[in-house]
Amino acid sequence: MRGVFGGKSMNYLWGGMLLIGIIYGVATGNVQAITEAALDSSKEAVTLAISIAGVTAFWTGILQVAKRGGIVEKLSLKMGPLIRFLFPRLPEAHPVKEYIAMNMIANLLGLGSAATPVGLKAMEEMERLEDGRRSKEDGISVPKGTASNEMCTFLILNISSLQLIPMNMIAYRSQYGSVAPAAIVGPGIVATAVSTVVAIVFCKIMDRKGRA
């Protein structure tokens, strides 16, 4: 319910901003400028979408090849200690761990579009896990419709995620004529590393408070 309300609020916000801009443009006699801006923005949006689609399709394909070749499974095993540290209450060998690993790999490559589908699958698996906990009444489950600690941790890490190769940002910079599109890599690594460390510390603090 909160997600629906938030979505409507954003629609009202953006719709209101557009409406105010149009009214101001008409009142100041800049109707032609509004029309030109709308057409130019539409053209740029389509061009940018095609550029991003190409980059995303390429790396999503690479991820699928890696999955079918067993590389993702091996990486999931290598990431096992990290996933256990971040999600200590997830059962061993649970399918959700592979989805979490794939999501992290996609985010490391800066592929938010590729990370989203496996992120949703991870959320679905965690919801099934909560349903199983409720049926057993094991004392660590949460009420129906409430996000578990694992879900909250996963969402926060997704938002803050460390990016080694911000592919989408590089594509944006290239599309808009940057002479060095990849120059964002260094600052991007530093910024996302800091945000990820802060996110992990926050999740661990809140998790301990919840169990206290």
TASULKA-V787247 format. One record per residue. PSI is psi in degrees with one decimal (NA if undefined). BURIAL is I if it has 24 or more other ideal C-beta (glycine too) atoms within 12 Angstrom, else O. Layout:
PSI;BURIAL  PSI;BURIAL
//
This chain:
-41.7;O  -35.6;O  -40.1;O  -44.9;O  -42.4;O  -40.4;O  -42.6;O  -39.7;O  -42.3;O  -38.3;O  -44.1;O  -41.2;O  -53.4;O  -40.5;O  -40.3;O  -41.4;O  -43.5;O  -43.5;O  -43.8;O  -42.3;O  -43.0;O  -44.5;O  -42.4;O  -41.6;O  -41.9;O  -42.6;O  -29.1;O  6.5;O  28.0;O  38.4;O  -40.5;O  -40.3;O  -37.6;O  -44.8;O  -45.4;O  -41.2;O  -40.9;O  -43.0;O  -44.6;O  -41.6;O  -39.0;O  -42.9;O  -46.1;O  -38.1;O  -43.3;O  -45.1;O  -44.2;O  -40.5;O  -39.8;O  -41.9;O  -46.5;I  -38.0;I  -39.7;O  -47.2;O  -45.5;I  -42.8;I  -41.7;O  -52.7;O  -29.6;I  -40.4;I  -42.3;O  -41.6;I  -40.6;I  -40.8;O  -42.6;O  -37.5;I  -47.0;I  -27.6;O  -1.6;O  1.7;O  -41.1;O  -40.5;I  -41.2;O  -40.7;O  -36.4;I  -40.6;I  -40.8;O  -34.1;O  1.6;I  -50.6;O  -39.8;O  -43.6;O  -37.9;I  -37.8;O  -42.8;O  -34.2;I  70.8;I  -21.1;O  3.2;I  135.3;I  152.0;O  144.9;O  23.1;O  140.8;I  -28.2;O  -27.6;I  -34.9;I  -39.9;I  -39.8;I  -43.4;I  -44.4;I  -38.8;I  -43.1;I  -41.4;I  -45.0;I  -40.5;I  -34.9;I  -32.3;I  2.6;I  25.0;I  77.2;I  -37.6;I  -37.6;I  -27.7;I  -26.8;I  -49.6;O  -45.5;O  -28.5;I  -41.1;I  -39.6;O  -38.7;O  -42.2;I  -41.2;I  -43.4;O  -37.4;I  -32.3;I  -40.0;I  -38.9;O  -41.2;I  -38.8;I  -41.4;O  -38.4;O  -39.0;I  -40.3;O  -29.9;O  -13.7;O  55.9;O  -1.0;O  -7.7;O  1.9;O  162.8;O  159.4;O  153.7;O  134.5;O  0.3;O  135.7;O  135.0;O  171.2;I  -40.7;I  -42.0;I  -44.8;I  -43.6;I  -45.1;I  -42.7;I  -44.4;I  -41.8;I  -33.8;I  -41.9;I  -39.1;O  -2.4;I  137.7;I  133.1;I  118.3;I  -35.5;I  93.4;I  77.9;I  -43.5;I  -42.7;I  -38.7;I  -40.7;I  -41.1;I  -48.5;I  -39.8;I  -42.0;I  -35.9;I  19.9;O  21.8;O  137.1;O  -19.6;O  75.7;O  -34.2;O  0.1;O  -14.7;O  -13.5;I  -52.2;O  -57.1;O  -34.9;O  -41.8;I  -45.5;O  -48.8;O  -46.3;O  -28.7;I  -44.6;O  -46.2;O  -35.5;O  -42.7;I  -44.6;O  -41.0;O  -43.8;I  -45.1;I  -44.2;O  -46.2;O  -41.2;I  -40.1;O  -47.5;O  -34.1;O  -41.7;I  -39.0;O  -39.3;O  -28.0;O  -9.0;O  NA;O
//
